[in-house]
């Protein structure tokens, strides 16, 4: 029984295998001519199409020659596209402030000297260093004198400058008044009457003042009209000097 079952299974499997292979072969056979035609169309074209393609290529060449800018983008558009594509430029970093910008000039000089390369020289004694220092100072002093002389000569060559203004001595003040006292020795007291019109109210304003004058020969007496002139301080209160007696008192 087992052997018969195995034989039946073998027969059924042999019968089914050709049936399954047959559709595949039929499909391949049916699709074969179509695929070959399609491949033929892709690989080679018909004579009519081959004639049309050169004409189309010639038309394209004439169009490209007629309008060269048609195939390529305008330069302005290319620049705009390049700007859009280019990354934004980074802001320039601020220059770092140097260390010696805020230092005094002496500190700057000391810093510069410390940064200079130093070469060890021959061993010298204190006297030799002192003599060398003196020579260096003399040389620098000569250079300074030369520079100052050149600057002075340049300044003198520009012009004489503004001449000194000549000041005339101010005329001494002269006043006329009446002697009110001659009791002092070589001194008189003079009353000065001032009469003027007020600038705003136009009223006549009278004012008096007294001053002390020097009378060397005691010429003036009380009530006399005299003329006095301003002078240097002769005493604590005397700043005037008698010039003449205009009118004697009656």
N, CA, C and O of each residue as an XYZ file, in Angstrom:
1000
protein
N       0.829     -1.206      0.000
C       0.000      0.000      0.000
C       0.868      1.262      0.000
O       0.604      2.227     -0.717
N       1.859      1.217      0.790
C       2.757      2.373      0.854
C       3.428      2.601     -0.498
O       3.575      3.747     -0.924
N       3.830      1.554     -1.163
C       4.480      1.692     -2.459
C       3.535      2.241     -3.500
O       3.953      3.025     -4.351
N       2.263      1.851     -3.461
C       1.291      2.360     -4.422
C       1.057      3.847     -4.198
O       0.948      4.620     -5.149
N       0.981      4.234     -2.936
C       0.775      5.672     -2.648
C       1.946      6.513     -3.162
O       1.747      7.591     -3.722
N       3.143      6.020     -2.971
C       4.318      6.757     -3.434
C       4.329      6.887     -4.940
O       4.692      7.933     -5.479
N       3.916      5.787     -5.646
C       3.872      5.839     -7.105
C       2.844      6.843     -7.573
O       3.085      7.577     -8.532
N       1.687      6.888     -6.903
C       0.651      7.856     -7.279
C       1.146      9.287     -7.099
O       0.900     10.147     -7.944
N       1.840      9.534     -6.000
C       2.362     10.899     -5.744
C       3.370     11.299     -6.815
O       3.396     12.444     -7.266
N       4.211     10.321     -7.219
C       5.199     10.634     -8.255
C       4.526     10.953     -9.572
O       4.935     11.869    -10.286
N       3.487     10.190     -9.890
C       2.779     10.443    -11.133
C       2.113     11.792    -11.127
O       2.174     12.525    -12.114
N       1.475     12.129    -10.021
C       0.789     13.436     -9.934
C       1.784     14.586    -10.023
O       1.511     15.607    -10.653
N       2.946     14.410     -9.382
C       3.960     15.474     -9.419
C       4.527     15.645    -10.828
O       4.799     16.765    -11.259
N       4.705     14.527    -11.546
C       5.186     14.620    -12.916
C       4.158     15.276    -13.807
O       4.515     16.055    -14.691
N       2.882     14.976    -13.593
C       1.828     15.582    -14.408
C       1.681     17.077    -14.129
O       1.459     17.851    -15.060
N       1.798     17.494    -12.883
C       1.627     18.901    -12.503
C       2.801     19.769    -12.966
O       2.599     20.925    -13.336
N       4.013     19.232    -12.950
C       5.177     20.047    -13.317
C       5.118     20.540    -14.757
O       5.381     21.721    -14.987
N       4.779     19.679    -15.769
C       4.674     20.210    -17.126
C       3.589     21.208    -17.267
O       3.717     22.167    -18.028
N       2.444     20.996    -16.502
C       1.361     21.978    -16.606
C       1.778     23.347    -16.094
O       1.414     24.382    -16.654
N       2.557     23.326    -15.006
C       3.004     24.634    -14.470
C       4.017     25.281    -15.394
O       4.013     26.501    -15.556
N       4.897     24.475    -16.010
C       5.913     25.051    -16.887
C       5.317     25.537    -18.191
O       5.846     26.456    -18.816
N       4.234     24.936    -18.597
C       3.648     25.297    -19.880
C       3.187     26.734    -19.919
O       3.518     27.438    -20.873
N       2.437     27.216    -18.933
C       2.013     28.629    -18.998
C       3.180     29.579    -19.053
O       3.147     30.584    -19.763
N       4.227     29.251    -18.290
C       5.389     30.144    -18.323
C       5.984     30.179    -19.715
O       6.341     31.244    -20.217
N       6.095     28.974    -20.362
C       6.655     28.943    -21.716
C       5.759     29.667    -22.679
O       6.235     30.360    -23.578
N       4.427     29.511    -22.498
C       3.498     30.192    -23.391
C       3.605     31.696    -23.223
O       3.571     32.455    -24.192
N       3.737     32.114    -21.951
C       3.858     33.577    -21.725
C       5.136     34.107    -22.330
O       5.167     35.187    -22.918
N       6.203     33.320    -22.173
C       7.464     33.790    -22.761
C       7.371     33.849    -24.269
O       7.857     34.782    -24.908
N       6.717     32.801    -24.838
C       6.594     32.796    -26.281
C       5.724     33.945    -26.771
O       6.004     34.554    -27.803
N       4.646     34.240    -26.004
C       3.751     35.332    -26.423
C       4.443     36.689    -26.286
O       4.288     37.575    -27.127
N       5.214     36.826    -25.198
C       5.868     38.119    -24.954
C       7.147     38.276    -25.745
O       7.667     39.386    -25.857
N       7.660     37.207    -26.290
C       8.925     37.269    -26.998
C       8.916     38.201    -28.185
O       9.788     39.065    -28.273
N       7.966     38.071    -29.113
C       7.972     38.972    -30.273
C       7.775     40.421    -29.905
O       8.390     41.316    -30.484
N       6.888     40.649    -28.908
C       6.621     42.044    -28.506
C       7.860     42.656    -27.915
O       8.214     43.791    -28.234
N       8.545     41.885    -27.024
C       9.773     42.409    -26.396
C      10.845     42.660    -27.429
O      11.584     43.642    -27.361
N      10.921     41.724    -28.419
C      11.925     41.921    -29.451
C      11.632     43.168    -30.270
O      12.547     43.902    -30.646
N      10.327     43.410    -30.552
C       9.977     44.610    -31.305
C      10.299     45.877    -30.506
O      10.821     46.864    -31.023
N       9.952     45.787    -29.195
C      10.231     46.970    -28.360
C      11.711     47.233    -28.279
O      12.152     48.380    -28.354
N      12.492     46.160    -28.124
C      13.942     46.349    -28.050
C      14.479     46.862    -29.376
O      15.406     47.672    -29.409
N      13.897     46.391    -30.460
C      14.311     46.884    -31.770
C      14.007     48.349    -31.924
O      14.810     49.090    -32.491
N      12.839     48.796    -31.421
C      12.486     50.213    -31.505
C      13.441     51.066    -30.685
O      13.834     52.160    -31.092
N      13.817     50.519    -29.480
C      14.727     51.297    -28.644
C      16.126     51.373    -29.261
O      16.743     52.438    -29.301
N      16.608     50.244    -29.735
C      17.972     50.216    -30.261
C      18.064     50.938    -31.596
O      18.977     51.745    -31.770
N      17.243     50.712    -32.471
C      17.294     51.332    -33.807
C      15.974     51.957    -34.144
O      14.932     51.392    -33.815
N      15.972     53.076    -34.774
C      14.741     53.765    -35.138
C      14.485     53.551    -36.621
O      15.343     53.063    -37.357
N      13.306     53.922    -37.032
C      12.894     53.751    -38.420
C      13.586     54.791    -39.284
O      14.074     55.776    -38.731
N      13.660     54.647    -40.565
C      14.314     55.619    -41.453
C      13.690     56.986    -41.395
O      14.393     57.993    -41.491
N      12.344     57.048    -41.236
C      11.703     58.355    -41.181
C      12.157     59.132    -39.939
O      12.462     60.323    -39.994
N      12.189     58.394    -38.811
C      12.618     59.064    -37.586
C      14.074     59.506    -37.685
O      14.426     60.580    -37.197
N      14.926     58.692    -38.308
C      16.336     59.054    -38.445
C      16.503     60.303    -39.307
O      17.445     61.067    -39.098
N      15.611     60.526    -40.268
C      15.669     61.720    -41.093
C      15.170     62.950    -40.347
O      15.670     64.057    -40.546
N      14.168     62.741    -39.476
C      13.618     63.873    -38.742
C      14.579     64.370    -37.663
O      14.611     65.563    -37.360
N      15.359     63.460    -37.086
C      16.238     63.863    -35.986
C      17.310     64.850    -36.435
O      17.508     65.836    -35.725
N      18.036     64.672    -37.574
C      19.005     65.696    -37.989
C      18.378     67.051    -38.232
O      18.963     68.089    -37.920
N      17.146     67.029    -38.809
C      16.473     68.309    -39.039
C      16.190     69.005    -37.727
O      16.374     70.216    -37.601
N      15.730     68.218    -36.724
C      15.446     68.814    -35.413
C      16.719     69.354    -34.792
O      16.716     70.428    -34.190
N      17.835     68.594    -34.939
C      19.092     69.060    -34.371
C      19.556     70.335    -35.071
O      20.070     71.241    -34.415
N      19.383     70.422    -36.410
C      19.757     71.635    -37.107
C      18.917     72.824    -36.646
O      19.431     73.930    -36.477
N      17.614     72.585    -36.444
C      16.743     73.657    -35.935
C      17.177     74.112    -34.567
O      17.152     75.302    -34.252
N      17.580     73.145    -33.750
C      18.038     73.532    -32.420
C      19.315     74.356    -32.506
O      19.486     75.329    -31.772
N      20.222     73.956    -33.417
C      21.469     74.705    -33.553
C      21.225     76.126    -34.008
O      21.847     77.056    -33.495
N      20.312     76.314    -34.979
C      20.008     77.679    -35.434
C      19.369     78.494    -34.333
O      19.666     79.679    -34.177
N      18.465     77.850    -33.544
C      17.836     78.584    -32.442
C      18.876     78.995    -31.432
O      18.832     80.113    -30.918
N      19.841     78.087    -31.128
C      20.873     78.421    -30.142
C      21.773     79.534    -30.652
O      22.181     80.412    -29.891
N      22.089     79.492    -31.980
C      22.920     80.555    -32.538
C      22.184     81.874    -32.578
O      22.779     82.928    -32.352
N      20.864     81.824    -32.869
C      20.087     83.065    -32.945
C      19.946     83.697    -31.582
O      20.068     84.914    -31.447
N      19.689     82.889    -30.568
C      19.494     83.431    -29.215
C      20.449     82.728    -28.275
O      20.083     81.705    -27.697
N      21.689     83.247    -28.093
C      22.645     82.572    -27.210
C      22.234     82.644    -25.758
O      22.620     81.785    -24.965
N      21.462     83.646    -25.393
C      21.064     83.773    -23.993
C      19.888     82.885    -23.640
O      19.525     82.756    -22.471
N      19.280     82.257    -24.680
C      18.092     81.449    -24.384
C      18.464     80.212    -23.612
O      17.747     79.819    -22.693
N      19.598     79.573    -23.972
C      19.966     78.323    -23.302
C      20.574     78.577    -21.936
O      20.454     77.739    -21.042
N      21.222     79.716    -21.760
C      21.863     80.007    -20.469
C      21.106     81.105    -19.756
O      20.446     81.936    -20.380
N      21.212     81.095    -18.443
C      20.527     82.096    -17.634
C      21.257     83.418    -17.738
O      22.471     83.413    -17.941
N      20.577     84.564    -17.608
C      21.234     85.876    -17.681
C      22.256     86.021    -16.573
O      22.122     85.395    -15.521
N      23.316     86.869    -16.799
C      24.339     87.022    -15.760
C      23.782     87.610    -14.477
O      24.233     87.275    -13.382
N      22.773     88.514    -14.622
C      22.204     89.091    -13.410
C      21.541     88.024    -12.560
O      21.673     88.006    -11.336
N      20.805     87.108    -13.255
C      20.147     86.037    -12.507
C      21.179     85.112    -11.903
O      21.003     84.631    -10.783
N      22.287     84.848    -12.649
C      23.316     83.983    -12.083
C      23.921     84.606    -10.843
O      24.166     83.919     -9.851
N      24.167     85.928    -10.896
C      24.744     86.584     -9.720
C      23.785     86.529     -8.551
O      24.187     86.294     -7.411
N      22.482     86.753     -8.849
C      21.513     86.681     -7.749
C      21.446     85.293     -7.159
O      21.353     85.122     -5.943
N      21.494     84.278     -8.053
C      21.476     82.912     -7.536
C      22.737     82.631     -6.724
O      22.678     81.973     -5.686
N      23.893     83.138     -7.204
C      25.131     82.916     -6.460
C      25.068     83.584     -5.097
O      25.541     83.034     -4.102
N      24.469     84.797     -5.058
C      24.343     85.468     -3.772
C      23.422     84.710     -2.847
O      23.659     84.628     -1.642
N      22.345     84.143     -3.434
C      21.433     83.373     -2.579
C      22.114     82.127     -2.056
O      21.912     81.729     -0.909
N      22.916     81.518     -2.900
C      23.541     80.265     -2.480
C      24.699     80.531     -1.540
O      24.925     79.768     -0.601
N      25.452     81.631     -1.788
C      26.639     81.887     -0.968
C      26.228     82.139      0.466
O      25.224     82.811      0.706
N      26.969     81.624      1.417
C      26.635     81.848      2.825
C      26.886     83.294      3.205
O      27.758     83.929      2.612
N      26.166     83.838      4.162
C      26.373     85.230      4.581
C      27.757     85.412      5.156
O      28.258     84.582      5.914
N      28.373     86.545      4.765
C      29.732     86.809      5.229
C      29.712     87.106      6.719
O      28.843     87.824      7.213
N      30.663     86.555      7.410
C      30.738     86.780      8.840
C      31.283     88.181      9.092
O      32.185     88.623      8.380
N      30.748     88.896     10.102
C      31.270     90.233     10.395
C      32.716     90.153     10.819
O      33.136     89.242     11.532
N      33.482     91.162     10.345
C      34.905     91.180     10.666
C      35.092     91.350     12.160
O      34.474     92.209     12.790
N      35.933     90.537     12.696
C      36.179     90.602     14.135
C      36.950     91.874     14.449
O      37.866     92.258     13.721
N      36.569     92.518     15.540
C      37.227     93.752     15.940
C      38.670     93.470     16.301
O      38.999     92.456     16.918
N      39.527     94.409     15.894
C      40.949     94.214     16.169
C      41.188     94.254     17.663
O      40.736     95.190     18.323
N      41.868     93.295     18.213
C      42.092     93.297     19.658
C      42.969     94.449     20.060
O      43.976     94.739     19.414
N      42.584     95.100     21.125
C      43.363     96.229     21.615
C      44.682     95.731     22.176
O      44.738     94.753     22.922
N      45.731     96.424     21.801
C      47.045     96.018     22.282
C      47.180     96.346     23.763
O      46.433     97.159     24.308
N      48.127     95.710     24.385
C      48.290     95.875     25.817
C      48.758     97.270     26.175
O      48.383     97.799     27.222
N      49.579     97.879     25.314
C      50.188     99.158     25.660
C      49.390    100.377     25.273
O      49.905    101.488     25.402
N      48.141    100.236     24.798
C      47.371    101.395     24.373
C      47.009    102.300     25.540
O      47.021    103.524     25.409
N      46.691    101.706     26.667
C      46.207    102.488     27.797
C      47.317    102.783     28.803
O      47.042    103.360     29.855
N      48.541    102.411     28.518
C      49.636    102.625     29.447
C      50.290    103.974     29.194
O      50.249    104.481     28.073
N      50.897    104.566     30.233
C      51.668    105.801     30.007
C      52.851    105.544     29.089
O      53.249    104.402     28.861
N      53.412    106.650     28.558
C      54.467    106.491     27.560
C      55.714    105.848     28.160
O      56.430    105.124     27.469
N      55.978    106.107     29.434
C      57.149    105.485     30.061
C      56.966    103.980     30.179
O      57.895    103.208     29.939
N      55.741    103.567     30.559
C      55.471    102.135     30.663
C      55.541    101.476     29.288
O      56.016    100.347     29.161
N      55.064    102.183     28.254
C      55.155    101.628     26.905
C      56.607    101.424     26.492
O      56.969    100.387     25.935
N      57.447    102.447     26.778
C      58.848    102.336     26.423
C      59.519    101.184     27.169
O      60.309    100.438     26.592
N      59.195    101.045     28.467
C      59.787     99.962     29.237
C      59.339     98.604     28.692
O      60.125     97.658     28.629
N      58.039     98.522     28.292
C      57.535     97.269     27.735
C      58.215     96.931     26.408
O      58.556     95.775     26.156
N      58.411     97.954     25.555
C      59.087     97.713     24.281
C      60.531     97.270     24.485
O      61.016     96.373     23.796
N      61.208     97.898     25.427
C      62.590     97.522     25.691
C      62.694     96.098     26.225
O      63.627     95.364     25.901
N      61.707     95.717     27.060
C      61.754     94.365     27.612
C      61.509     93.307     26.540
O      61.951     92.167     26.684
N      60.804     93.674     25.462
C      60.504     92.709     24.403
C      61.600     92.627     23.340
O      61.576     91.734     22.493
N      62.555     93.549     23.378
C      63.624     93.498     22.396
C      64.549     92.315     22.672
O      64.800     91.978     23.828
N      65.049     91.693     21.624
C      65.996     90.587     21.843
C      67.300     91.119     22.417
O      67.831     92.134     21.967
N      67.788     90.433     23.390
C      69.007     90.868     24.086
C      70.134     89.885     23.811
O      69.967     88.669     23.902
N      71.269     90.441     23.478
C      72.449     89.627     23.256
C      73.476     89.962     24.327
O      73.799     91.128     24.557
N      73.966     88.952     24.957
C      74.934     89.159     26.026
C      76.231     89.690     25.446
O      76.756     89.140     24.478
N      76.752     90.765     26.040
C      78.004     91.343     25.585
C      79.155     90.961     26.498
O      79.023     90.127     27.393
N      80.270     91.591     26.245
C      81.452     91.303     27.051
C      81.299     91.893     28.444
O      80.600     92.887     28.644
N      81.947     91.277     29.375
C      81.890     91.744     30.757
C      82.628     93.080     30.874
O      83.757     93.206     30.400
N      81.993     94.084     31.504
C      82.574     95.397     31.652
C      82.566     95.816     33.104
O      81.754     95.358     33.908
N      83.476     96.684     33.409
C      83.552     97.195     34.774
C      82.605     98.374     34.949
O      82.031     98.870     33.980
N      82.446     98.816     36.193
C      81.549     99.932     36.478
C      82.039    101.205     35.811
O      81.225    101.987     35.321
N      83.354    101.437     35.777
C      83.893    102.635     35.143
C      83.627    102.642     33.646
O      83.306    103.684     33.074
N      83.756    101.491     33.014
C      83.498    101.409     31.580
C      82.024    101.679     31.260
O      81.700    102.386     30.306
N      81.147    101.103     32.076
C      79.711    101.364     31.851
C      79.379    102.831     32.054
O      78.581    103.397     31.306
N      79.990    103.457     33.068
C      79.740    104.876     33.319
C      80.230    105.731     32.163
O      79.548    106.664     31.739
N      81.437    105.404     31.645
C      81.956    106.169     30.513
C      81.077    105.992     29.279
O      80.830    106.954     28.552
N      80.609    104.782     29.039
C      79.735    104.539     27.889
C      78.417    105.287     28.033
O      77.898    105.839     27.063
N      77.880    105.302     29.247
C      76.639    106.028     29.476
C      76.821    107.518     29.255
O      75.943    108.172     28.692
N      77.966    108.072     29.699
C      78.230    109.494     29.472
C      78.348    109.825     27.999
O      77.838    110.855     27.559
N      79.007    108.977     27.227
C      79.118    109.206     25.784
C      77.753    109.146     25.103
O      77.456    109.935     24.206
N      76.928    108.193     25.547
C      75.603    108.084     24.948
C      74.768    109.321     25.241
O      74.036    109.797     24.373
N      74.871    109.838     26.445
C      74.112    111.042     26.799
C      74.606    112.246     26.013
O      73.806    113.068     25.566
N      75.922    112.356     25.842
C      76.463    113.474     25.055
C      75.971    113.400     23.614
O      75.623    114.422     23.023
N      75.942    112.208     23.054
C      75.485    112.054     21.678
C      74.024    112.451     21.534
O      73.651    113.133     20.580
N      73.194    112.020     22.488
C      71.777    112.386     22.432
C      71.585    113.885     22.632
O      70.721    114.489     21.997
N      72.390    114.492     23.514
C      72.278    115.938     23.728
C      72.645    116.698     22.459
O      71.998    117.689     22.121
N      73.676    116.241     21.755
C      74.050    116.892     20.498
C      72.930    116.764     19.471
O      72.656    117.710     18.732
N      72.285    115.608     19.418
C      71.172    115.427     18.476
C      70.011    116.351     18.823
O      69.382    116.929     17.937
N      69.732    116.487     20.116
C      68.638    117.375     20.525
C      68.951    118.822     20.177
O      68.079    119.548     19.699
N      70.196    119.251     20.415
C      70.574    120.629     20.068
C      70.434    120.874     18.573
O      69.986    121.937     18.143
N      70.820    119.881     17.794
C      70.705    120.029     16.349
C      69.246    120.155     15.930
O      68.917    121.004     15.102
N      68.372    119.333     16.484
C      66.951    119.395     16.139
C      66.336    120.722     16.569
O      65.561    121.324     15.825
N      66.685    121.178     17.777
C      66.123    122.447     18.246
C      66.621    123.616     17.401
O      65.862    124.542     17.115
N      67.893    123.579     17.000
C      68.415    124.642     16.145
C      67.710    124.681     14.801
O      67.407    125.754     14.279
N      67.446    123.489     14.237
C      66.742    123.444     12.951
C      65.320    123.974     13.100
O      64.831    124.700     12.235
N      64.658    123.610     14.198
C      63.288    124.093     14.418
C      63.283    125.594     14.623
O      62.386    126.282     14.134
N      64.286    126.120     15.349
C      64.363    127.562     15.572
C      64.613    128.304     14.271
O      64.016    129.350     14.015
N      65.503    127.755     13.451
C      65.774    128.407     12.165
C      64.548    128.380     11.267
O      64.272    129.344     10.554
N      63.811    127.272     11.302
C      62.596    127.188     10.497
C      61.559    128.186     10.976
O      60.862    128.806     10.173
N      61.462    128.338     12.294
C      60.482    129.277     12.844
C      60.866    130.712     12.529
O      60.003    131.528     12.207
N      62.175    131.035     12.620
C      62.618    132.398     12.326
C      62.457    132.733     10.851
O      62.237    133.891     10.496
N      62.563    131.734      9.999
C      62.464    132.001      8.573
C      61.059    132.287      8.103
O      60.871    132.830      7.014
N      60.059    131.932      8.907
C      58.668    132.140      8.491
C      58.310    133.617      8.448
O      57.588    134.036      7.542
N      58.790    134.429      9.400
C      58.444    135.840      9.429
C      58.776    136.438     10.775
O      59.110    135.730     11.725
N      58.678    137.737     10.842
C      58.998    138.425     12.087
C      57.866    138.344     13.096
O      58.067    138.628     14.276
N      56.677    137.958     12.645
C      55.549    137.883     13.566
C      54.851    139.225     13.701
O      55.173    140.181     12.997
N      53.900    139.282     14.605
C      53.125    140.500     14.825
C      53.955    141.504     15.611
O      54.477    141.158     16.671
N      54.095    142.725     15.131
C      54.883    143.715     15.879
C      54.202    144.072     17.192
O      52.984    143.968     17.338
N      55.021    144.490     18.131
C      54.503    144.868     19.445
C      53.688    146.148     19.308
O      54.130    147.121     18.697
N      52.505    146.129     19.880
C      51.635    147.293     19.804
C      52.196    148.422     20.665
O      52.683    148.195     21.773
N      52.120    149.618     20.143
C      52.608    150.795     20.861
C      51.454    151.404     21.642
O      50.453    151.843     21.076
N      51.623    151.416     22.948
C      50.575    151.954     23.819
C      50.945    153.384     24.198
O      52.001    153.633     24.780
N      50.067    154.309     23.863
C      50.263    155.706     24.278
C      49.746    155.881     25.698
O      48.750    155.276     26.097
N      50.430    156.703     26.432
C      50.003    156.971     27.801
C      48.642    157.653     27.785
O      48.414    158.609     27.044
N      47.750    157.141     28.614
C      46.424    157.739     28.690
C      46.522    159.161     29.243
O      47.293    159.450     30.158
N      45.737    160.005     28.670
C      45.726    161.393     29.129
C      45.213    161.444     30.568
O      44.230    160.795     30.925
N      45.895    162.219     31.359
C      45.499    162.342     32.772
C      44.154    163.063     32.889
O      43.845    163.975     32.122
N      43.385    162.636     33.851
C      42.075    163.264     34.069
C      42.275    164.647     34.706
O      43.126    164.847     35.573
N      41.467    165.566     34.244
C      41.507    166.939     34.766
C      40.115    167.312     35.254
O      39.125    167.107     34.551
N      40.046    167.856     36.457
C      38.765    168.265     37.039
C      38.875    169.719     37.538
O      39.942    170.200     37.917
N      37.712    170.385     37.515
C      37.633    171.768     37.994
C      36.595    171.838     39.105
O      35.483    171.329     38.972
N      36.986    172.487     40.213
C      36.078    172.570     41.347
C      36.383    173.746     42.243
O      37.189    174.615     41.911
N      35.725    173.754     43.380
C      35.853    174.850     44.334
C      36.508    174.299     45.599
O      36.171    173.217     46.081
N      37.473    175.096     46.129
C      38.176    174.674     47.342
C      37.244    174.905     48.524
O      36.737    176.009     48.725
N      37.025    173.844     49.307
C      36.159    173.944     50.474
C      36.961    173.933     51.766
O      36.435    174.261     52.830
N      38.273    173.544     51.676
C      39.098    173.547     52.884
C      40.567    173.640     52.480
O      41.019    172.957     51.561
N      41.323    174.528     53.208
C      42.759    174.643     52.997
C      43.519    174.581     54.312
O      44.595    175.167     54.433
N      42.980    173.886     55.286
C      43.573    173.814     56.603
C      44.815    172.912     56.629
O      45.714    173.113     57.445
N      44.858    171.942     55.755
C      46.019    171.060     55.762
C      47.244    171.715     55.177
O      47.151    172.664     54.399
N      48.432    171.180     55.572
C      49.683    171.720     55.064
C      49.931    171.116     53.680
O      50.066    169.903     53.518
N      49.986    172.011     52.690
C      50.188    171.619     51.293
C      49.093    170.669     50.802
O      49.336    169.802     49.963
N      47.892    170.846     51.337
C      46.764    169.998     50.947
C      45.513    170.850     50.915
O      45.320    171.730     51.754
N      44.673    170.578     49.945
C      43.398    171.253     49.832
C      42.319    170.217     49.549
O      42.588    169.132     49.033
N      41.079    170.589     49.905
C      39.927    169.746     49.622
C      39.076    170.473     48.598
O      38.679    171.620     48.802
N      38.803    169.794     47.497
C      38.105    170.405     46.370
C      36.784    169.682     46.172
O      36.704    168.454     46.189
N      35.713    170.526     45.977
C      34.389    169.981     45.695
C      34.126    170.060     44.208
O      34.280    171.106     43.577
N      33.717    168.904     43.659
C      33.426    168.822     42.234
C      31.922    168.696     42.078
O      31.307    167.754     42.579
N      31.324    169.680     41.362
C      29.886    169.659     41.102
C      29.639    168.993     39.747
O      30.195    169.393     38.724
N      28.797    167.974     39.773
C      28.466    167.219     38.556
C      27.001    167.464     38.257
O      26.137    167.184     39.088
N      26.714    167.991     37.060
C      25.355    168.252     36.623
C      25.138    167.488     35.320
O      25.879    167.668     34.354
N      24.133    166.649     35.304
C      23.843    165.872     34.088
C      22.355    165.586     34.028
O      21.649    165.673     35.032
N      21.895    165.250     32.850
C      20.493    164.926     32.637
C      20.329    163.409     32.708
O      21.109    162.643     32.142
N      19.297    163.019     33.418
C      19.056    161.572     33.566
C      18.694    160.984     32.201
O      17.874    161.558     31.485
N      19.297    159.836     31.827
C      19.050    159.308     30.476
C      17.634    158.817     30.260
O      17.158    158.802     29.125
N      16.952    158.418     31.316
C      15.592    157.882     31.154
C      14.528    158.926     31.467
O      13.601    159.135     30.684
N      14.667    159.569     32.600
C      13.630    160.499     33.040
C      13.874    161.928     32.569
O      13.013    162.792     32.738
N      15.062    162.186     31.970
C      15.399    163.500     31.433
C      15.287    164.600     32.491
O      14.949    165.749     32.206
N      15.578    164.200     33.691
C      15.586    165.182     34.782
C      17.034    165.575     35.057
O      17.919    164.722     34.991
N      17.289    166.807     35.354
C      18.625    167.292     35.649
C      18.995    166.826     37.046
O      18.336    167.155     38.032
N      20.065    166.056     37.099
C      20.523    165.492     38.369
C      21.812    166.190     38.758
O      22.749    166.261     37.962
N      21.863    166.702     39.971
C      23.060    167.376     40.472
C      23.710    166.479     41.517
O      23.032    165.939     42.392
N      25.026    166.324     41.421
C      25.753    165.479     42.351
C      27.079    166.153     42.663
O      27.635    166.853     41.816
N      27.582    165.950     43.861
C      28.854    166.539     44.265
C      29.736    165.459     44.866
O      29.257    164.490     45.454
N      31.024    165.650     44.704
C      32.016    164.761     45.303
C      33.216    165.595     45.711
O      33.462    166.658     45.141
N      33.940    165.133     46.663
C      35.112    165.850     47.153
C      36.348    164.991     46.965
O      36.294    163.764     47.042
N      37.470    165.669     46.715
C      38.744    164.983     46.560
C      39.848    165.826     47.164
O      39.727    167.043     47.308
N      40.930    165.146     47.515
C      42.068    165.803     48.155
C      43.171    165.983     47.122
O      43.527    165.048     46.405
N      43.704    167.197     47.057
C      44.739    167.540     46.087
C      45.949    168.105     46.811
O      45.851    168.623     47.923
N      47.098    167.989     46.146
C      48.366    168.471     46.716
C      48.637    169.883     46.199
O      48.659    170.131     44.994
N      48.842    170.796     47.140
C      49.170    172.191     46.808
C      50.570    172.458     47.353
O      50.740    172.714     48.545
N      51.557    172.399     46.488
C      52.948    172.484     46.924
C      53.265    173.846     47.535
O      54.009    173.895     48.515
N      52.738    174.963     47.005
C      53.099    176.301     47.476
C      51.966    176.963     48.254
O      52.046    178.151     48.567
N      50.924    176.219     48.565
C      49.783    176.744     49.332
C      49.198    177.988     48.647
O      48.952    179.011     49.287
N      48.985    177.874     47.344
C      48.470    178.989     46.577
C      46.963    179.136     46.729
O      46.460    180.258     46.792
N      46.231    178.021     46.790
C      44.773    178.079     46.772
C      44.252    178.340     48.173
O      44.803    177.877     49.171
N      43.142    179.118     48.206
C      42.464    179.385     49.463
C      41.028    178.903     49.390
O      40.544    178.497     48.334
N      40.366    178.954     50.515
C      38.983    178.473     50.582
C      38.099    179.347     49.699
O      38.182    180.573     49.772
N      37.252    178.738     48.865
C      36.349    179.432     47.960
C      36.935    179.649     46.583
O      36.211    180.094     45.692
N      38.203    179.362     46.359
C      38.811    179.573     45.041
C      38.365    178.462     44.072
O      38.094    177.329     44.471
N      38.301    178.833     42.796
C      38.024    177.847     41.743
C      39.361    177.388     41.183
O      40.154    178.181     40.675
N      39.579    176.121     41.290
C      40.889    175.578     40.900
C      40.705    174.421     39.905
O      39.629    173.839     39.768
N      41.839    174.120     39.209
C      41.861    172.962     38.298
C      42.921    171.982     38.820
O      44.060    172.364     39.091
N      42.524    170.723     38.954
C      43.424    169.696     39.476
C      43.567    168.592     38.441
O      42.698    168.406     37.590
N      44.677    167.858     38.524
C      44.956    166.784     37.590
C      45.278    165.515     38.370
O      45.790    165.567     39.488
N      44.972    164.390     37.767
C      45.215    163.100     38.412
C      46.707    162.780     38.424
O      47.405    163.051     37.447
N      47.199    162.207     39.518
C      48.608    161.889     39.650
C      48.776    160.621     40.463
O      47.806    159.970     40.850
N      50.059    160.283     40.717
C      50.353    159.081     41.493
C      49.915    159.297     42.940
O      49.724    160.441     43.353
N      49.754    158.234     43.716
C      49.390    158.409     45.134
C      50.478    159.182     45.894
O      51.635    158.763     45.935
N      50.094    160.295     46.482
C      51.027    161.122     47.241
C      50.886    160.913     48.737
O      51.819    161.187     49.492
N      49.747    160.437     49.168
C      49.533    160.111     50.583
C      48.386    159.111     50.653
O      47.993    158.530     49.642
N      47.871    158.924     51.822
C      46.796    157.942     51.985
C      45.557    158.322     51.199
O      44.857    157.447     50.690
N      45.275    159.615     51.093
C      44.050    160.066     50.432
C      44.299    160.933     49.213
O      43.385    161.118     48.408
N      45.512    161.479     49.040
C      45.782    162.395     47.935
C      46.155    161.630     46.673
O      47.130    160.880     46.634
N      45.336    161.849     45.634
C      45.593    161.263     44.313
C      45.531    162.333     43.230
O      45.544    162.007     42.043
N      45.463    163.592     43.617
C      45.343    164.700     42.674
C      46.382    165.770     43.013
O      46.923    165.815     44.118
N      46.637    166.618     42.038
C      47.641    167.677     42.200
C      47.089    168.973     41.588
O      46.450    168.972     40.536
N      47.367    170.083     42.298
C      46.886    171.389     41.838
C      47.652    171.816     40.599
O      48.881    171.757     40.559
N      46.885    172.259     39.558
C      47.494    172.737     38.322
C      47.521    174.263     38.308
O      48.561    174.880     38.079
N      46.383    174.841     38.552
C      46.301    176.323     38.548
C      45.049    176.749     39.321
O      44.110    175.984     39.542
N      45.104    178.014     39.711
C      43.941    178.649     40.355
C      43.219    179.430     39.270
O      43.749    180.410     38.745
N      42.010    178.997     38.936
C      41.259    179.615     37.844
C      40.702    180.969     38.294
O      40.792    181.955     37.563
N      40.125    181.010     39.505
C      39.469    182.238     39.968
C      39.609    182.298     41.484
O      39.378    181.318     42.193
N      39.989    183.459     41.948
C      40.126    183.662     43.380
C      38.779    184.014     43.962
O      37.928    184.618     43.308
N      38.606    183.612     45.229
C      37.361    183.924     45.908
C      37.296    185.408     46.219
O      38.338    186.019     46.454
N      36.096    186.022     46.230
C      35.927    187.449     46.503
C      35.707    187.644     47.983
O      35.541    188.776     48.438
